[in-house]
Amino acid sequence: MTDLRPTIVRLLSNMASAKEIQQYLKRFSQLDAAKFAVVKVGGAILRDDLDALVSSLAFLQQVGLTPIVLHGAGPQLDETLAAAGIEKRTVDGLRVTTPETLAIVRRVFQQENLRLVEALQAVGVRATSIQSGVFESDFLGRRKYGLVGKVVNVHTAGIEAAIKVRSIPVIASLGETAGGQILNINADWAANELVKKLQPYKIVFLTGTGGLLDGDGNIIDSINLSTEYDELMSQPWLHSGMKVKIEQIHDLLMQLPPSSSVSITRPDELAKELFTHRGSGTLVRRGEKIRCVTSWKKLDLKKLKLLIESGFGRKLAPDYFEKTVPYRVYVSEHYRAALILTRENGIPHLDKFAVSDDAQGEGLGRAAWQVMRAENPRLFWRSRPENTVNEFYFSEADGCIKGEKWNVFWYGLERFDDVRYAVEHCRARPATLKN
C-alpha cells in the first residue's frame, strides 16, 4: 500500500490536508480486504449517474481498495413493466411479484448488472458480475407478495474469490430458495443482510440527494445515534420515508462493531466522504454516550491525558490537573472526545476540546460539543490562528477577535464588559500544552 500514498495525496490534495488523507489511508490499509466497504447503489444512480459512479469506484481500486457493490434497479423495472403493460402493485412498500413480473425483474437486473460491470471494465477496472448465489432466501409470504423473498443466509464465496484477485464484486439483489426458485428481494434488505454477514468498516448508500436532509432541505453532516437518535426521530419535518431509513440504519449499526459507520452521499463525492474529516454527505455512527462530571475524581486522568495529547499532538503540562479547577468536563464513554470547562469571573470557559486521532471525522467531537452547548448558554474560548478547527469555531461563535497568538471566540455574551474580560483573560492565560 505504501507506494500508493503519493497517488492518494495527489488526487485528494484539493479537498483535504495531507495529514487527514494519511490518517484515513492508514485506517483503511489496516483492514481485512473484505471488511473495507459495502456500497449500495440505487437504480436511479445507475440510470442517471453511471459515469460518476464508475469514476469513484475506479479511484478506490486505483488506491488499492476493493469495495463490494450491491445494486437495485427500481426505476428501470417500473419503466420496463409499464412498457410491457404490467401494472405495478405494491403491498407494504414491496413490489408484488408474479411469475410474469419476475421474468422482467431477472432480465432488468441482469442488464443493469452487466451495464455497470462493462462500464467499469471499459476504464480498466477489474469487476466481477455476481447475479446469483449470494442471497439464499425463503418466500416472504407467497399469497400476499408472490415471488418476493426474505434472506435466510448469505453466501460469500463468490465475493471473496473476486476480492482475492482485487476485482470489485458487483452483486444484483436477487435471491433464490434452497430448491433454486429465483425470488425478488428488496435491495435495502439485501444490503442489510450482506452488511450483517461481512461486518464492514464502512457502509455507503449512494443517492441522488447526497445525504439525509433536515427541515430546511440542508444535508445533515453527521448523526451520533447515542446522543441524537431520540431527538431526531421526534422532529416534525422527518417524513415517513426518511424516518424508516434512519430506523433501519439505527437497527443495523446496533448489530455491528462500534467502529462501523453508514455514509449517505452522491457517487461523485464518494472519495471526499471516505477520505476527509469534513466528508460530503451524512455520516451516521452508533457513536458514544457523552457524560458530564464536575470533578477530576470521577475521571480516569491517565486516559484523559492521553486523549488530550493525542488530539493536540503535544504534551500536557505535568501539573495541569493540580492547577486547573474543572467547572464541567464532558467526556465520551471511551475517552475519544472531551471538553474541559473552567469558570472564570462567573462565565464558563472552554479550556480544552480534544478529539482522539482515530475518532476525527466521525462526528463524535460535534456530538460532544452539542451536548455541552445545550447545557451552557454562555461560553468563551481561545484557539491558535493556525488551528484547523477554527472554521467550526467561527460557525459556532457569536463573535471572534483575532490575534497574532490567539483568536478569542464567544457565544451568549451580551455585555461588552464580559467580552472584554474574555479577550483579556484568554490573552493572559498561560499555555498548558508544550511542544
Steps between C-alpha positions, in 0.01 A plus 500: 500500500784745573578566134140618455520779757630762251210413266243558774661822619512632144139410418358632826726796571240745375243382754695409816827547685775244450471408871129413462564290189784305665278440803225338294742308282665353809158412641378330180827321423489324838164337417442153363424558126143367529434730798558831323158603364165387367363756253123488434413658164139592421359440152464877443879538543565234234261683268603862566851497649683202352811697395549653846448159663753331270752780558470473881527120502798519263671740740453262794649211303786722388599560863480131590153481653230257381144601589215248477222646284134400531245659267126533455308586181166646615445779242615274213253233611214750520576617147536151349188364671297802386625448144388135522156611620543347848350710778722563802349369824657556841405368843674644809739680265608175327448423132254210460686262267309262272683244281447740207649788702791285620606424142537876442666552840769243411558650156524859628732406788729309265503792258580760771759277665688443174469867404690600815757218467565586134530873579760420769694264274496758219714732717735221609335413832485135599137413577309172544130457422319306775133450415420200721635275772530765774153536656341171603136592552159379603157624393402810697131417459409338172129584505556862597814593306550227240862419411655733756771369730645560845869418543568200725871458426780690325766308308823693453722256303449683168562839663819378670630345176458836322665698781795258510591608146414867576192493280197705612203264558184651345202322656138500387237490778335177384461199725424134454350231717692185593307332216615758243189722468610857418339763727481878486663663806478859621850643433520677840417172677762319294758768586419472872541121501826522305632758745404290805689205353814690390510763780685759289666814631295720264147465364427748222157580355532694175199724432406791277439731801849430634395465864217525752330840488385712796183712520657775285613258230866516608714188532552381859877447510516244780276314743620349828223250580597470868430868567272615214269214396198567726495873429541441126212251487269755668561773239178605318688547169620137493274347236405132503750378238799663669377394844493136388850541349641634829327223698653239266846656530464514880397133522782403264777687684386361834589151365845602373833583668512857643761594236251441212322797345245580230570773245230639274647697211503555124719291266723794403562582869592147609876561534441821694262322738745216563828692525427837662384613845248739347354226279232578247172342606351363822718285724301287747676323787381316804717748683574520871303633793631829635513541877553816702693512829607785726805347667826341383435221754226356279731463200786277390760775477754276329254440214400867490865609482564253213194634316609864532855423388376286210254769387748788514818311416674672794582423863273619779664694784576248781315709762193569280251301708632642830484862382176489296169508686233337280153652472357232269678226306321328209656165405390233251466154655820362340707818559517591133362855535501744791419863579644649820326813632623727778308794651664838469340813649169306509514415127560144366831479314598216265855409600548184288308339214671177395403228254726196468682438174295190415165674568560806282249515216242286684281786623573402863657837582197682360267274701692576822495873414122493455448333839726764659336792318148392602605531868711817471321799345813718545858407418833646393819335379820555304673324214828546316455670157634193315264255675305298239192499728461878466252468215269304733558755778405791272174322412419446871606840639302823528826691467877474470793734550804383307849537639852414394531231768135421582156536346240555773147366440178530695126441489221622728703794641275804470683752720801678354684464836465119478646494149788726608568276800497189277752651259733623777480168685578294190796717405648481851423133578820286503526220240474148645609300194870469432672427169 
